[in-house]
Amino acid sequence: MTRATTAKKAASTPAAAQVHPGGPGFTAFVGTGPGDPDLLTVRAVRLIEDADVVITEDPGHADLVAVVRARAAQVGDETAAEPEIVDGGFGEDGQPLTHAARAKVVVKQAKRGLRVVRLLGGDPFLYASGPEEAQAVAKAGLAFEVVPGVSSVGAVPAYAGIPLTTKDHREVAVVTCGDKVDWSRYADTPTLVLLSAVGQIADIAKQLIAIGRSPQTPVAMTRVGTTTEQETITSTLEHIAADVRAARIAPPAITVIGAVVDLREKLSWFETKPLFGWRVLVPRTKEQSASLSNRIREFGGVPEEVPTISVEPPRNPQQMDKAVRGLVEGRYEWIAFTSVNAVKAVREKFEEYGLDARAFSGLKIAAVGEKTAQAIADWGLRADLVPSGEQSAAGLLEDWPEYDEQLDPINRVFLPRADIATENLVAGLIDLGWECDDVTAYRTVRAAPPPAPTRDAIKTGKFDAVVFTSSSTVRNLVGIAGKPHPSTIIAVIGPATAKTAEEHGLRVDVLAPKPDVELLVEALAGFGASRRAAMLEAGEPVTKPSDRKPSARRRKA
């Protein structure tokens, strides 16, 4: 390329494209990958978080934006306003837009001078309308960038446990199955990856056999890859058409043909997760469900959060106001936090009065467990006492020191807690010689019933498991939605919650070794892994609890 040619090309590039990338008046063409939101690139996440306008390609992209922003909010990185969502995939008549029509939508938004993110499935420049749309933006003299996405061509087989190349099979061809494909070109290609082949697989298999491929050549077809609905069938060229019909495989799907398919038996990692595809009910407050739901997803489950408890201020705030004033004035030797919500309630009251963590100077702080201690640490404070054993009120009392008038200048403890909290901690502190100001910092009230489809799913066994994190979640779920079906696996966080579940006629299948939400999910995953192993050992197909309703099983009365 000559120097003159280089200069001409530089001059044809929009000047704005070289200034303020990601700023106002800038459009980013972002690949969203094949379906799993965790496959978004770091750059893609940052652009979505900062976007003023997000142009979607399919209905699932709006949910993807919500997931990204929710995760940002968890780490305190929440922008001031929600982005405007613009449908760039379908017209008002519900029909898919042409590439030209999509480009017009993007240019229209780009000209508004806002930060625009255009989402495209997979990679923007691979089997997508990204090139046409980017050309239209460039022609309008507007700045843009392209953020590559993980392509389904490689990602879906990888999630199915099928490598496209190995040291022994280094050649692969990707074929989009249109009306006219010269299959003789691929007679000797070790590995074929077929796109859009579901409806034509019978004819494709016949043609490949006709040109010399063995009828026993391994074939795998994976539908909705990288999602928790992923399903893979393995077969041969001879039988793949019949097996696809029997399994009722529908697009979108990726097909792999070749000896590499046999490696799936050893390398399948996604569909073998202990909770893969399990629909897990999470009856918790919205504020507390994020870490629990994320952990369920890591084990392959599909969490569905149903608010059963709403955290609200106390009906009479005067008691709390008086206690906070006493804390600032040095009335207390200790403050004991028995929940993350208690920390949040006191922190909000401090902010209301214009106070900060300096007001805790000279005060000893106790936390009922590590999660509560972390909430205290997020405030810039450090808990002086966390139970060394059981993380509960009983465990806290085990380590709590007796009052010593020689060592302790003040004998009073501030205990901000829920309106329905147990009185055992107060009684135990009194036995140790302390006086306790037991103050209602917040109320837990029953939430409104979930939608009718959710209530029906709970009662008819469409959920595979439900995780209870407190006795109140048991009482409230049963109260607003009824008892889970006998086939649903019941997992509880501790003995007290287990007792409440049994009192409501539920049979407890999983008990966390310690009252911790992560350990609760790990225990449920262990149950799922053992269940799966038993089915395989018995030569049975692996099913989910919702797939069968054993009549012999009964809840305890």
Secondary structure as a PSIPRED ss2 file (coil, helix, strand):
# PSIPRED VFORMAT (PSIPRED V4.0)

   1 M C   1.000  0.000  0.000
   2 T C   1.000  0.000  0.000
   3 R H   0.000  1.000  0.000
   4 A H   0.000  1.000  0.000
   5 T H   0.000  1.000  0.000
   6 T H   0.000  1.000  0.000
   7 A H   0.000  1.000  0.000
   8 K H   0.000  1.000  0.000
   9 K H   0.000  1.000  0.000
  10 A H   0.000  1.000  0.000
  11 A H   0.000  1.000  0.000
  12 S H   0.000  1.000  0.000
  13 T C   1.000  0.000  0.000
  14 P C   1.000  0.000  0.000
  15 A H   0.000  1.000  0.000
  16 A H   0.000  1.000  0.000
  17 A H   0.000  1.000  0.000
  18 Q H   0.000  1.000  0.000
  19 V C   1.000  0.000  0.000
  20 H C   1.000  0.000  0.000
  21 P C   1.000  0.000  0.000
  22 G C   1.000  0.000  0.000
  23 G C   1.000  0.000  0.000
  24 P C   1.000  0.000  0.000
  25 G C   1.000  0.000  0.000
  26 F E   0.000  0.000  1.000
  27 T E   0.000  0.000  1.000
  28 A E   0.000  0.000  1.000
  29 F E   0.000  0.000  1.000
  30 V E   0.000  0.000  1.000
  31 G E   0.000  0.000  1.000
  32 T C   1.000  0.000  0.000
  33 G E   0.000  0.000  1.000
  34 P C   1.000  0.000  0.000
  35 G C   1.000  0.000  0.000
  36 D C   1.000  0.000  0.000
  37 P H   0.000  1.000  0.000
  38 D H   0.000  1.000  0.000
  39 L H   0.000  1.000  0.000
  40 L C   1.000  0.000  0.000
  41 T C   1.000  0.000  0.000
  42 V H   0.000  1.000  0.000
  43 R H   0.000  1.000  0.000
  44 A H   0.000  1.000  0.000
  45 V H   0.000  1.000  0.000
  46 R H   0.000  1.000  0.000
  47 L H   0.000  1.000  0.000
  48 I H   0.000  1.000  0.000
  49 E H   0.000  1.000  0.000
  50 D H   0.000  1.000  0.000
  51 A C   1.000  0.000  0.000
  52 D C   1.000  0.000  0.000
  53 V E   0.000  0.000  1.000
  54 V E   0.000  0.000  1.000
  55 I E   0.000  0.000  1.000
  56 T E   0.000  0.000  1.000
  57 E C   1.000  0.000  0.000
  58 D C   1.000  0.000  0.000
  59 P C   1.000  0.000  0.000
  60 G H   0.000  1.000  0.000
  61 H H   0.000  1.000  0.000
  62 A H   0.000  1.000  0.000
  63 D H   0.000  1.000  0.000
  64 L H   0.000  1.000  0.000
  65 V H   0.000  1.000  0.000
  66 A H   0.000  1.000  0.000
  67 V H   0.000  1.000  0.000
  68 V H   0.000  1.000  0.000
  69 R H   0.000  1.000  0.000
  70 A H   0.000  1.000  0.000
  71 R H   0.000  1.000  0.000
  72 A H   0.000  1.000  0.000
  73 A H   0.000  1.000  0.000
  74 Q H   0.000  1.000  0.000
  75 V C   1.000  0.000  0.000
  76 G C   1.000  0.000  0.000
  77 D C   1.000  0.000  0.000
  78 E C   1.000  0.000  0.000
  79 T C   1.000  0.000  0.000
  80 A C   1.000  0.000  0.000
  81 A C   1.000  0.000  0.000
  82 E C   1.000  0.000  0.000
  83 P C   1.000  0.000  0.000
  84 E E   0.000  0.000  1.000
  85 I E   0.000  0.000  1.000
  86 V E   0.000  0.000  1.000
  87 D E   0.000  0.000  1.000
  88 G C   1.000  0.000  0.000
  89 G C   1.000  0.000  0.000
  90 F E   0.000  0.000  1.000
  91 G C   1.000  0.000  0.000
  92 E C   1.000  0.000  0.000
  93 D C   1.000  0.000  0.000
  94 G C   1.000  0.000  0.000
  95 Q C   1.000  0.000  0.000
  96 P E   0.000  0.000  1.000
  97 L C   1.000  0.000  0.000
  98 T C   1.000  0.000  0.000
  99 H H   0.000  1.000  0.000
 100 A H   0.000  1.000  0.000
 101 A H   0.000  1.000  0.000
 102 R H   0.000  1.000  0.000
 103 A H   0.000  1.000  0.000
 104 K H   0.000  1.000  0.000
 105 V H   0.000  1.000  0.000
 106 V H   0.000  1.000  0.000
 107 V H   0.000  1.000  0.000
 108 K H   0.000  1.000  0.000
 109 Q H   0.000  1.000  0.000
 110 A H   0.000  1.000  0.000
 111 K C   1.000  0.000  0.000
 112 R C   1.000  0.000  0.000
 113 G C   1.000  0.000  0.000
 114 L C   1.000  0.000  0.000
 115 R E   0.000  0.000  1.000
 116 V E   0.000  0.000  1.000
 117 V E   0.000  0.000  1.000
 118 R E   0.000  0.000  1.000
 119 L E   0.000  0.000  1.000
 120 L E   0.000  0.000  1.000
 121 G C   1.000  0.000  0.000
 122 G E   0.000  0.000  1.000
 123 D C   1.000  0.000  0.000
 124 P C   1.000  0.000  0.000
 125 F C   1.000  0.000  0.000
 126 L C   1.000  0.000  0.000
 127 Y C   1.000  0.000  0.000
 128 A C   1.000  0.000  0.000
 129 S C   1.000  0.000  0.000
 130 G H   0.000  1.000  0.000
 131 P H   0.000  1.000  0.000
 132 E H   0.000  1.000  0.000
 133 E H   0.000  1.000  0.000
 134 A H   0.000  1.000  0.000
 135 Q H   0.000  1.000  0.000
 136 A H   0.000  1.000  0.000
 137 V H   0.000  1.000  0.000
 138 A H   0.000  1.000  0.000
 139 K H   0.000  1.000  0.000
 140 A C   1.000  0.000  0.000
 141 G C   1.000  0.000  0.000
 142 L C   1.000  0.000  0.000
 143 A E   0.000  0.000  1.000
 144 F E   0.000  0.000  1.000
 145 E E   0.000  0.000  1.000
 146 V E   0.000  0.000  1.000
 147 V E   0.000  0.000  1.000
 148 P C   1.000  0.000  0.000
 149 G C   1.000  0.000  0.000
 150 V C   1.000  0.000  0.000
 151 S C   1.000  0.000  0.000
 152 S H   0.000  1.000  0.000
 153 V H   0.000  1.000  0.000
 154 G H   0.000  1.000  0.000
 155 A H   0.000  1.000  0.000
 156 V H   0.000  1.000  0.000
 157 P H   0.000  1.000  0.000
 158 A H   0.000  1.000  0.000
 159 Y H   0.000  1.000  0.000
 160 A C   1.000  0.000  0.000
 161 G C   1.000  0.000  0.000
 162 I C   1.000  0.000  0.000
 163 P C   1.000  0.000  0.000
 164 L C   1.000  0.000  0.000
 165 T C   1.000  0.000  0.000
 166 T C   1.000  0.000  0.000
 167 K C   1.000  0.000  0.000
 168 D C   1.000  0.000  0.000
 169 H C   1.000  0.000  0.000
 170 R C   1.000  0.000  0.000
 171 E C   1.000  0.000  0.000
 172 V E   0.000  0.000  1.000
 173 A E   0.000  0.000  1.000
 174 V E   0.000  0.000  1.000
 175 V E   0.000  0.000  1.000
 176 T E   0.000  0.000  1.000
 177 C C   1.000  0.000  0.000
 178 G C   1.000  0.000  0.000
 179 D C   1.000  0.000  0.000
 180 K C   1.000  0.000  0.000
 181 V C   1.000  0.000  0.000
 182 D C   1.000  0.000  0.000
 183 W H   0.000  1.000  0.000
 184 S H   0.000  1.000  0.000
 185 R H   0.000  1.000  0.000
 186 Y H   0.000  1.000  0.000
 187 A C   1.000  0.000  0.000
 188 D C   1.000  0.000  0.000
 189 T C   1.000  0.000  0.000
 190 P C   1.000  0.000  0.000
 191 T E   0.000  0.000  1.000
 192 L E   0.000  0.000  1.000
 193 V E   0.000  0.000  1.000
 194 L E   0.000  0.000  1.000
 195 L E   0.000  0.000  1.000
 196 S C   1.000  0.000  0.000
 197 A C   1.000  0.000  0.000
 198 V H   0.000  1.000  0.000
 199 G H   0.000  1.000  0.000
 200 Q H   0.000  1.000  0.000
 201 I H   0.000  1.000  0.000
 202 A H   0.000  1.000  0.000
 203 D H   0.000  1.000  0.000
 204 I H   0.000  1.000  0.000
 205 A H   0.000  1.000  0.000
 206 K H   0.000  1.000  0.000
 207 Q H   0.000  1.000  0.000
 208 L H   0.000  1.000  0.000
 209 I H   0.000  1.000  0.000
 210 A H   0.000  1.000  0.000
 211 I C   1.000  0.000  0.000
 212 G C   1.000  0.000  0.000
 213 R C   1.000  0.000  0.000
 214 S C   1.000  0.000  0.000
 215 P C   1.000  0.000  0.000
 216 Q C   1.000  0.000  0.000
 217 T C   1.000  0.000  0.000
 218 P E   0.000  0.000  1.000
 219 V E   0.000  0.000  1.000
 220 A E   0.000  0.000  1.000
 221 M E   0.000  0.000  1.000
 222 T E   0.000  0.000  1.000
 223 R E   0.000  0.000  1.000
 224 V C   1.000  0.000  0.000
 225 G C   1.000  0.000  0.000
 226 T C   1.000  0.000  0.000
 227 T C   1.000  0.000  0.000
 228 T C   1.000  0.000  0.000
 229 E C   1.000  0.000  0.000
 230 Q C   1.000  0.000  0.000
 231 E E   0.000  0.000  1.000
 232 T E   0.000  0.000  1.000
 233 I E   0.000  0.000  1.000
 234 T E   0.000  0.000  1.000
 235 S E   0.000  0.000  1.000
 236 T E   0.000  0.000  1.000
 237 L C   1.000  0.000  0.000
 238 E C   1.000  0.000  0.000
 239 H C   1.000  0.000  0.000
 240 I H   0.000  1.000  0.000
 241 A H   0.000  1.000  0.000
 242 A H   0.000  1.000  0.000
 243 D H   0.000  1.000  0.000
 244 V H   0.000  1.000  0.000
 245 R H   0.000  1.000  0.000
 246 A H   0.000  1.000  0.000
 247 A H   0.000  1.000  0.000
 248 R C   1.000  0.000  0.000
 249 I C   1.000  0.000  0.000
 250 A C   1.000  0.000  0.000
 251 P C   1.000  0.000  0.000
 252 P C   1.000  0.000  0.000
 253 A E   0.000  0.000  1.000
 254 I E   0.000  0.000  1.000
 255 T E   0.000  0.000  1.000
 256 V E   0.000  0.000  1.000
 257 I E   0.000  0.000  1.000
 258 G C   1.000  0.000  0.000
 259 A H   0.000  1.000  0.000
 260 V H   0.000  1.000  0.000
 261 V H   0.000  1.000  0.000
 262 D H   0.000  1.000  0.000
 263 L H   0.000  1.000  0.000
 264 R H   0.000  1.000  0.000
 265 E H   0.000  1.000  0.000
 266 K H   0.000  1.000  0.000
 267 L H   0.000  1.000  0.000
 268 S C   1.000  0.000  0.000
 269 W C   1.000  0.000  0.000
 270 F C   1.000  0.000  0.000
 271 E C   1.000  0.000  0.000
 272 T C   1.000  0.000  0.000
 273 K C   1.000  0.000  0.000
 274 P C   1.000  0.000  0.000
 275 L C   1.000  0.000  0.000
 276 F C   1.000  0.000  0.000
 277 G C   1.000  0.000  0.000
 278 W C   1.000  0.000  0.000
 279 R E   0.000  0.000  1.000
 280 V E   0.000  0.000  1.000
 281 L E   0.000  0.000  1.000
 282 V E   0.000  0.000  1.000
 283 P C   1.000  0.000  0.000
 284 R C   1.000  0.000  0.000
 285 T C   1.000  0.000  0.000
 286 K H   0.000  1.000  0.000
 287 E H   0.000  1.000  0.000
 288 Q H   0.000  1.000  0.000
 289 S C   1.000  0.000  0.000
 290 A H   0.000  1.000  0.000
 291 S H   0.000  1.000  0.000
 292 L H   0.000  1.000  0.000
 293 S H   0.000  1.000  0.000
 294 N H   0.000  1.000  0.000
 295 R H   0.000  1.000  0.000
 296 I H   0.000  1.000  0.000
 297 R H   0.000  1.000  0.000
 298 E H   0.000  1.000  0.000
 299 F C   1.000  0.000  0.000
 300 G C   1.000  0.000  0.000
 301 G C   1.000  0.000  0.000
 302 V E   0.000  0.000  1.000
 303 P E   0.000  0.000  1.000
 304 E E   0.000  0.000  1.000
 305 E E   0.000  0.000  1.000
 306 V C   1.000  0.000  0.000
 307 P C   1.000  0.000  0.000
 308 T C   1.000  0.000  0.000
 309 I E   0.000  0.000  1.000
 310 S E   0.000  0.000  1.000
 311 V E   0.000  0.000  1.000
 312 E E   0.000  0.000  1.000
 313 P C   1.000  0.000  0.000
 314 P C   1.000  0.000  0.000
 315 R C   1.000  0.000  0.000
 316 N C   1.000  0.000  0.000
 317 P C   1.000  0.000  0.000
 318 Q H   0.000  1.000  0.000
 319 Q H   0.000  1.000  0.000
 320 M H   0.000  1.000  0.000
 321 D H   0.000  1.000  0.000
 322 K H   0.000  1.000  0.000
 323 A H   0.000  1.000  0.000
 324 V H   0.000  1.000  0.000
 325 R H   0.000  1.000  0.000
 326 G H   0.000  1.000  0.000
 327 L H   0.000  1.000  0.000
 328 V H   0.000  1.000  0.000
 329 E C   1.000  0.000  0.000
 330 G C   1.000  0.000  0.000
 331 R C   1.000  0.000  0.000
 332 Y C   1.000  0.000  0.000
 333 E C   1.000  0.000  0.000
 334 W E   0.000  0.000  1.000
 335 I E   0.000  0.000  1.000
 336 A E   0.000  0.000  1.000
 337 F E   0.000  0.000  1.000
 338 T C   1.000  0.000  0.000
 339 S C   1.000  0.000  0.000
 340 V H   0.000  1.000  0.000
 341 N H   0.000  1.000  0.000
 342 A H   0.000  1.000  0.000
 343 V H   0.000  1.000  0.000
 344 K H   0.000  1.000  0.000
 345 A H   0.000  1.000  0.000
 346 V H   0.000  1.000  0.000
 347 R H   0.000  1.000  0.000
 348 E H   0.000  1.000  0.000
 349 K H   0.000  1.000  0.000
 350 F H   0.000  1.000  0.000
 351 E H   0.000  1.000  0.000
 352 E H   0.000  1.000  0.000
 353 Y H   0.000  1.000  0.000
 354 G C   1.000  0.000  0.000
 355 L C   1.000  0.000  0.000
 356 D C   1.000  0.000  0.000
 357 A H   0.000  1.000  0.000
 358 R H   0.000  1.000  0.000
 359 A H   0.000  1.000  0.000
 360 F H   0.000  1.000  0.000
 361 S C   1.000  0.000  0.000
 362 G C   1.000  0.000  0.000
 363 L C   1.000  0.000  0.000
 364 K E   0.000  0.000  1.000
 365 I E   0.000  0.000  1.000
 366 A E   0.000  0.000  1.000
 367 A E   0.000  0.000  1.000
 368 V C   1.000  0.000  0.000
 369 G C   1.000  0.000  0.000
 370 E H   0.000  1.000  0.000
 371 K H   0.000  1.000  0.000
 372 T H   0.000  1.000  0.000
 373 A H   0.000  1.000  0.000
 374 Q H   0.000  1.000  0.000
 375 A H   0.000  1.000  0.000
 376 I H   0.000  1.000  0.000
 377 A H   0.000  1.000  0.000
 378 D C   1.000  0.000  0.000
 379 W C   1.000  0.000  0.000
 380 G C   1.000  0.000  0.000
 381 L C   1.000  0.000  0.000
 382 R C   1.000  0.000  0.000
 383 A C   1.000  0.000  0.000
 384 D C   1.000  0.000  0.000
 385 L E   0.000  0.000  1.000
 386 V C   1.000  0.000  0.000
 387 P C   1.000  0.000  0.000
 388 S C   1.000  0.000  0.000
 389 G C   1.000  0.000  0.000
 390 E C   1.000  0.000  0.000
 391 Q C   1.000  0.000  0.000
 392 S C   1.000  0.000  0.000
 393 A H   0.000  1.000  0.000
 394 A H   0.000  1.000  0.000
 395 G H   0.000  1.000  0.000
 396 L H   0.000  1.000  0.000
 397 L H   0.000  1.000  0.000
 398 E H   0.000  1.000  0.000
 399 D H   0.000  1.000  0.000
 400 W C   1.000  0.000  0.000
 401 P C   1.000  0.000  0.000
 402 E C   1.000  0.000  0.000
 403 Y C   1.000  0.000  0.000
 404 D C   1.000  0.000  0.000
 405 E C   1.000  0.000  0.000
 406 Q C   1.000  0.000  0.000
 407 L C   1.000  0.000  0.000
 408 D C   1.000  0.000  0.000
 409 P C   1.000  0.000  0.000
 410 I C   1.000  0.000  0.000
 411 N C   1.000  0.000  0.000
 412 R E   0.000  0.000  1.000
 413 V E   0.000  0.000  1.000
 414 F E   0.000  0.000  1.000
 415 L E   0.000  0.000  1.000
 416 P E   0.000  0.000  1.000
 417 R E   0.000  0.000  1.000
 418 A E   0.000  0.000  1.000
 419 D C   1.000  0.000  0.000
 420 I C   1.000  0.000  0.000
 421 A C   1.000  0.000  0.000
 422 T C   1.000  0.000  0.000
 423 E C   1.000  0.000  0.000
 424 N H   0.000  1.000  0.000
 425 L H   0.000  1.000  0.000
 426 V H   0.000  1.000  0.000
 427 A H   0.000  1.000  0.000
 428 G H   0.000  1.000  0.000
 429 L H   0.000  1.000  0.000
 430 I H   0.000  1.000  0.000
 431 D H   0.000  1.000  0.000
 432 L C   1.000  0.000  0.000
 433 G C   1.000  0.000  0.000
 434 W C   1.000  0.000  0.000
 435 E E   0.000  0.000  1.000
 436 C E   0.000  0.000  1.000
 437 D E   0.000  0.000  1.000
 438 D E   0.000  0.000  1.000
 439 V E   0.000  0.000  1.000
 440 T E   0.000  0.000  1.000
 441 A E   0.000  0.000  1.000
 442 Y E   0.000  0.000  1.000
 443 R E   0.000  0.000  1.000
 444 T E   0.000  0.000  1.000
 445 V E   0.000  0.000  1.000
 446 R E   0.000  0.000  1.000
 447 A C   1.000  0.000  0.000
 448 A C   1.000  0.000  0.000
 449 P C   1.000  0.000  0.000
 450 P C   1.000  0.000  0.000
 451 P C   1.000  0.000  0.000
 452 A H   0.000  1.000  0.000
 453 P H   0.000  1.000  0.000
 454 T H   0.000  1.000  0.000
 455 R H   0.000  1.000  0.000
 456 D H   0.000  1.000  0.000
 457 A H   0.000  1.000  0.000
 458 I H   0.000  1.000  0.000
 459 K H   0.000  1.000  0.000
 460 T H   0.000  1.000  0.000
 461 G C   1.000  0.000  0.000
 462 K C   1.000  0.000  0.000
 463 F C   1.000  0.000  0.000
 464 D C   1.000  0.000  0.000
 465 A E   0.000  0.000  1.000
 466 V E   0.000  0.000  1.000
 467 V E   0.000  0.000  1.000
 468 F E   0.000  0.000  1.000
 469 T C   1.000  0.000  0.000
 470 S C   1.000  0.000  0.000
 471 S H   0.000  1.000  0.000
 472 S H   0.000  1.000  0.000
 473 T H   0.000  1.000  0.000
 474 V H   0.000  1.000  0.000
 475 R H   0.000  1.000  0.000
 476 N H   0.000  1.000  0.000
 477 L H   0.000  1.000  0.000
 478 V H   0.000  1.000  0.000
 479 G H   0.000  1.000  0.000
 480 I H   0.000  1.000  0.000
 481 A H   0.000  1.000  0.000
 482 G C   1.000  0.000  0.000
 483 K C   1.000  0.000  0.000
 484 P C   1.000  0.000  0.000
 485 H C   1.000  0.000  0.000
 486 P C   1.000  0.000  0.000
 487 S C   1.000  0.000  0.000
 488 T C   1.000  0.000  0.000
 489 I E   0.000  0.000  1.000
 490 I E   0.000  0.000  1.000
 491 A E   0.000  0.000  1.000
 492 V E   0.000  0.000  1.000
 493 I C   1.000  0.000  0.000
 494 G C   1.000  0.000  0.000
 495 P H   0.000  1.000  0.000
 496 A H   0.000  1.000  0.000
 497 T H   0.000  1.000  0.000
 498 A H   0.000  1.000  0.000
 499 K H   0.000  1.000  0.000
 500 T H   0.000  1.000  0.000
 501 A H   0.000  1.000  0.000
 502 E H   0.000  1.000  0.000
 503 E H   0.000  1.000  0.000
 504 H C   1.000  0.000  0.000
 505 G C   1.000  0.000  0.000
 506 L C   1.000  0.000  0.000
 507 R C   1.000  0.000  0.000
 508 V C   1.000  0.000  0.000
 509 D C   1.000  0.000  0.000
 510 V E   0.000  0.000  1.000
 511 L E   0.000  0.000  1.000
 512 A C   1.000  0.000  0.000
 513 P C   1.000  0.000  0.000
 514 K C   1.000  0.000  0.000
 515 P C   1.000  0.000  0.000
 516 D C   1.000  0.000  0.000
 517 V H   0.000  1.000  0.000
 518 E H   0.000  1.000  0.000
 519 L H   0.000  1.000  0.000
 520 L H   0.000  1.000  0.000
 521 V H   0.000  1.000  0.000
 522 E H   0.000  1.000  0.000
 523 A H   0.000  1.000  0.000
 524 L H   0.000  1.000  0.000
 525 A H   0.000  1.000  0.000
 526 G H   0.000  1.000  0.000
 527 F H   0.000  1.000  0.000
 528 G H   0.000  1.000  0.000
 529 A H   0.000  1.000  0.000
 530 S H   0.000  1.000  0.000
 531 R H   0.000  1.000  0.000
 532 R H   0.000  1.000  0.000
 533 A H   0.000  1.000  0.000
 534 A H   0.000  1.000  0.000
 535 M H   0.000  1.000  0.000
 536 L H   0.000  1.000  0.000
 537 E H   0.000  1.000  0.000
 538 A C   1.000  0.000  0.000
 539 G C   1.000  0.000  0.000
 540 E C   1.000  0.000  0.000
 541 P C   1.000  0.000  0.000
 542 V C   1.000  0.000  0.000
 543 T C   1.000  0.000  0.000
 544 K C   1.000  0.000  0.000
 545 P H   0.000  1.000  0.000
 546 S H   0.000  1.000  0.000
 547 D H   0.000  1.000  0.000
 548 R C   1.000  0.000  0.000
 549 K C   1.000  0.000  0.000
 550 P C   1.000  0.000  0.000
 551 S C   1.000  0.000  0.000
 552 A C   1.000  0.000  0.000
 553 R C   1.000  0.000  0.000
 554 R C   1.000  0.000  0.000
 555 R C   1.000  0.000  0.000
 556 K C   1.000  0.000  0.000
 557 A C   1.000  0.000  0.000
